[in-house]
């Protein structure tokens, strides 16, 4: 399941794990003009973990989902 919210400066997609016996915490994906952040609460430390991707990294990730194993550089 997922939700989509539009804020003033970002679009937020929240992924909710509801399909297996070993559920993971919700993941929030925040889309800003200059970057994308992924956030998830660490249940062990009770701290929010954040990963920030540049728009170039997001483009590379999207391409990687459809390519076979190997090393690539997109034009």
Phi and psi in degrees as a GROMACS rama.xvg file:
@    title "Ramachandran Plot"
@    xaxis  label "Phi"
@    yaxis  label "Psi"
@TYPE xy
-148.604  159.352  UNK-2
-124.511  156.334  UNK-3
-130.096  130.065  UNK-4
-130.492  140.632  UNK-5
-109.334  117.57  UNK-6
-103.351  177.489  UNK-7
-57.4793  -46.2643  UNK-8
-116.107  7.6144  UNK-9
-158.337  156.555  UNK-10
-108.142  131.142  UNK-11
-117.466  121.961  UNK-12
-110.556  127.793  UNK-13
-112.991  123.111  UNK-14
-96.289  127.037  UNK-15
-114.789  119.541  UNK-16
-81.4496  115.562  UNK-17
-136.766  19.3381  UNK-18
-112.74  -3.90837  UNK-19
-136.962  166.898  UNK-20
-71.5861  -19.639  UNK-21
-109.198  76.7621  UNK-22
-71.7663  143.804  UNK-23
-100.203  160.603  UNK-24
-68.4711  159.415  UNK-25
-57.9511  145.107  UNK-26
-116.217  125.277  UNK-27
-102.658  128.937  UNK-28
-112.657  116.227  UNK-29
-106.507  117.082  UNK-30
-99.8473  109.385  UNK-31
-103.602  172.819  UNK-32
-63.4233  -37.0716  UNK-33
-105.537  -11.2427  UNK-34
-162.867  171.687  UNK-35
-123.577  134.364  UNK-36
-116.878  144.921  UNK-37
-116.105  130.203  UNK-38
-130.709  139.454  UNK-39
-149.702  137.524  UNK-40
-76.6409  128.039  UNK-41
-83.9818  114.592  UNK-42
-68.7127  -21.4402  UNK-43
-75.7521  -47.2414  UNK-44
-96.5943  -11.4549  UNK-45
58.5284  32.4081  UNK-46
-117.078  147.954  UNK-47
-77.2197  125.583  UNK-48
-99.2013  134.946  UNK-49
-130.917  136.324  UNK-50
-120.61  131.756  UNK-51
-112.755  127.829  UNK-52
-115.251  137.228  UNK-53
-71.2234  163.634  UNK-54
-62.7188  -31.3842  UNK-55
-65.3584  -42.275  UNK-56
-64.3351  -37.1876  UNK-57
-64.7994  -42.1461  UNK-58
-61.9673  -43.6075  UNK-59
-63.9138  -41.074  UNK-60
-62.4871  -44.5095  UNK-61
-59.7824  -41.8265  UNK-62
-67.9723  -39.3166  UNK-63
-63.139  -28.1071  UNK-64
-65.7415  -18.1499  UNK-65
-116.369  14.362  UNK-66
-118.544  153.379  UNK-67
-74.6777  172  UNK-68
-54.7013  141.547  UNK-69
152.937  -176.793  UNK-70
-111.799  135.684  UNK-71
-137.564  152.528  UNK-72
-133.702  117.722  UNK-73
-80.4979  147.469  UNK-74
